[in-house]
Structure formats: structure tokens, C-alpha cells
Amino acid sequence: MARFGDDGRGRLRSRVERLLASPRWRSALAVPAGALPALAFPAPSLWWFAYVALVPWMLLARTAPTGRRAMLDGWLGGLGFMVAVHHWLLPSLHVFTVVIAALLGLLWAPWGWLVRRLLAGTPSPRRAAAALVALPSGWLMVELVRSSEGLGGPWGLLGSSQWQLPPALRLASVGGVWLVSAVVVCVNTALAQLAVAWARRGPVGAGAASRISWRAASGPALAGLVAVVALSCAACAWAPRPEPAGRVRVAVVQPGVIEGASAPDKRLAREEELTRSLAGRDTDLVVWGESSVGVDLADRPDVARRLAALSREVGADILVNVDARRSDRPGIFKSSVLVGPDGPTGDRYDKMRLVPFGEYIPARSLLGWATSVGKAAGEDRRRGDRQMVMDAGHGLRVGPLVCFESAFPDMSRRLTRDGAQLLLAQSATSSFQASWAPEQHASLAALRAAETGRPMVHATLTGVSAVHAPDGSRVGAPLGTSASAAAVYDVPLGRGVTAYVRWGDWPLRGALVVLVALCAAEGARALRRPVPERRGPRARTVHGSPAHPGR
């Protein structure tokens, strides 16, 4: 029976090796292997899957016959990952989504090479231990580069898939979403090493030598897993928790899907109707979604008066979002505007980080053709130049963000350092209503709350609207994509400074140090490697010359 099992395993290994020897099959496998981590994000939200999802991709790259092939596996896997995480953009950007994913997928080419360099063959204990640190560091550098606004922002960071896991949220309070990503990749690396060690173990009944070989191959991976768990538990226990600082009652107004030529007017009327229903409910602040007002309030004083009357009726300031051409400055802005009982209070935040192609086209003279193949911006929105903390009355200081700005950890950190007690994100994902996008966007509020120790309200036009406490846990029930309603949340406030707010993106700096040290070690090893002597032409002797051939 053991012989049959060993023979079967040998035949399976032989078939896999033949399959991976084909460049076409390798390419066909790399794309779905890279796409697997997308299942850990909403809407599937298989958070546990993130800890094993990279293993097939790593196993593929480590078996590449050359470094160049490993880079190709990294690129194709990155392409698969970007398409899978952003597939909901396909109806808007069509084939351009794949083009962008292919360009961003190139960022994973060096990571594929690094996987092969550290995991190929039978790694020594030193090389296996280095992989547990270097591969997460390489992944973080990829996430850092692609998180720039011009490349689409930090949507789909691997650590964001852990938004509903309390221990991961505790880690986020220490090192932000970056630390969570690093831990996830480290666990995947250890599991990939264990898979290789298991595949290379001797046949059943091989004796002590086989057991020693298994222990030697799996030892660094098991030690790494134990170290990750121990350090994570220590960080969770050590990290300061937000101290309770009272509660505020915040209302979220979500009008729902409203279409047609007169949609802006109908939406405003529905928002007013829902807001009036809040009268007598003792709210401290009312929050509307992104693009909830389609006219500039300075240019339409009648609308400003209506909003002021609403504020008086409900007894709370209203944070609206104006998406219109400004009367005092050229261009179209998306602005968070606070309206009190006497009209706009003067606090206004103009969105700073715009969605590429959705709100502006990078290098429009070169890429303007994107408007002809998808729903790209016909006119570039204008940017604000600074963040703002607003006084919303009742002693409450709020920090607004607009749309995908909630994906940027540095922006919520800055607002917290500037004194915000409550973070607010105004969003609209109606263009992607039937996709994973609304739930993915809403989940980001949990990470931002946990990182800063401040509660966060995510208010949208069409769902998903949600509220998260200072520790990242959900407050109340979210408003789904089918809801047209107003909901009041009893939001706990927090005080204190988290490690992430104090020290910032230290995991990124640590990852850079690790990669520099790795490059230095590789360079030193290359210098120490003996250079083979070049042999000159053979000396010709009398016996070996053409004139006197040897006898």
C-alpha cells in the first residue's frame, strides 16, 4: 500500500513537472494563481483565504527555470491580481482596465524573481529564514509604489482583506494596513516552504534519515510561523487601546439609486425628505454622501437657505458634498461643506486626491482617447490644496474625506494628528452598484478607524453606508445598496494616540531596510565569488605543431 502511494505521488510529481516545463501552461496558470487573493476581499470576504492564497503563485515562481521566467510569472500573476480586485471597473473602462492592470502587474516582476531566488531548490535554513522577511518586504514595496494616486491609489492592499478580524485590526493600530499585509505574506511564505518540504519528504517507511530531512526542511518555516504568531500576540497585547471619550449621535442619509435627466433635483428632494424624518431624534450631526448637492451654494442661495432650514429643523449641522463648478474659482470641485442653522459655516474641504480616469485623465493629451472607450472623465476635476478639521458644533471636531481618499492611510492619520475626533468619508459608488465595489469601499473605514483610534462614518448615496468604532468594530447595521433611508448611529468616541498615528508607516521603512540589506549581501557574495581563470590558447610544441604532429 505504501509502495502504491509513493508510486502515485511520483507519477503526479512527474506530470506536474512536465506541465510546468511548458511556457504556455506556466503562463496560463500564473494569471489565475495571482487572482486567488481577490476572494479574501468583499464581497466574498473569505478573510482566512488570504493566508494561503499566495501559496500557488509562490510555488509556481519558485520552479521557474530562469530568473527571467520567474519575473514573467510575477508579472502575469500581478496582472491576474489587479484584474480580479478591480474587475468591477470593466463596464466603465472596458479593455483599458486590462491595459492598466498589465502595466501595474509589472511591479510584481521583481517580486517573482525574489521568490525564485529565495525559495528555489532546497533552501538552506539561512535562505529560508531570509525569505520570511524579504518576501513580505518586497510585497510591501509593490503596494507602496502602486498606492500612489496617479497609479490608482491603495485599493486592494492585501491587509485590507482582514477588515473584520479583530486581531488584524489591533495590528493595524500598531503599523497600519502595511503591517497586516506583511504578516499575511509572511504566513503564505512559511506555508509555501512547508508545502515544498512535504513534497520532498522521503517515501513512507524511509526511516530516520527521511525524518531528519523533513525536520531540516520544515524547521525554519515552522519557527517562522511560531514567531509571527508570538510577535502578533505581543503587539496586540502591548498596543494601547483607545480610551472612551463619550458618544455622539450621527445620522447618515442615503437617498438610494435615482436615475434620469432630473436625477440631481430628485436626489436633493429625497435627501431633504429623509433628513426631515430625523427631527426630534437628538442627532449631533447629519452626513450626506458624495455629490449629494449638484449646485454651488454660493451661486444658489435658495438651496443654501433650504439646507439651513433643515439644520434648524433637526437641530444639528449637516455635512453635504457639493459637486459643481465653483462661482469664486474656475473649474469643478468636489467639496465637503458644513451647513448650520444660519447657512454654510465657512468650513469647506475640497477633495485633494482624485480618481484617475473617473475624475481626471492623467496626461490627457496622450490618454484622452480613454473617453471614447469607456466612462472616463470628460473634464478634469480641480484639486484642493489642504486637509481640514471642521467644528461641527456640540464640541465635535470632524475630519472629512471624499470617495477613495478613505483608502489612503496617511490622510486619516493626518486628520487625527490635527485633532479630528470623528473621521467622515462621503462616497458614491452608484456606477458599480451591482459589483463588489460598494462593500470593498465600506470595509476600508474599519482599517482607518483601527489605525487612528478614531471612529469613522462612511456615508454614501446608494450604499454601502457603515460606521466603525475606534477599534474598527462595526457600529449598528450598515445601509445596503438597496436601501433608501436615514439611520442614526450612537458612535463611541476615543482618545489617545495609536502607535500608527505616532510612528506612521514604519513597516514600509523597515521593508526598505531589509531589501537594501539583501541587495548588499547579494553584492558582497558576488564579489567574494572566485572569478574563473581565462585560459589562453594552448602552447604549441614541436610534437604538437602542424608541421610536426605528435606521434
Secondary structure, DSSP 8 states (H G I E B T S, - for coil): -HHHHHHHHHHHHHHHHHHHTSHHHHHHHHHHHHHGGGGGSTTT--GGGGGTTTHHHHHHHHT-SSHHHHHHHHHHHHHHHHHHHTGGGHHHHTHHHHHHHHHHHGGGHHHHHHHHHHHSSS--HHHHHHHHHHHHHHHHHHHHHHTSGGGT-STT-GGGGGTT-HHHHHHHHHHHHHHHHHHHHHHHHHHHHHHHHHHHS--TT--HHHHHHHHHHHHHHHHHHHHHHHHHHHHHHHS---EEEEEEEEEEEE-----STTHHHHHHHHHHHHHHTTTTS--SEEEE-TT-B-S-TTT-HHHHHHHHHHHHHHTSEEEEEEEEE-SSSSSEEEEEEEEETTEEEEEEEE--S--BTTTB-TTHHHHGGGGGTS---SS-----SS---EE-STT-EEEEEEGGGGG-HHHHHHHHHTT-SEEEEEE--GGGTTSSHHHHHHHHHHHHHHHHTS-EEEEESSS-BEEE-TTS-B-S--B-TT--EEEEEEEEEEES--HHHHH-SHHHHHHHHHHHHHHHHHHHHHHHS------------TTTSSSS---
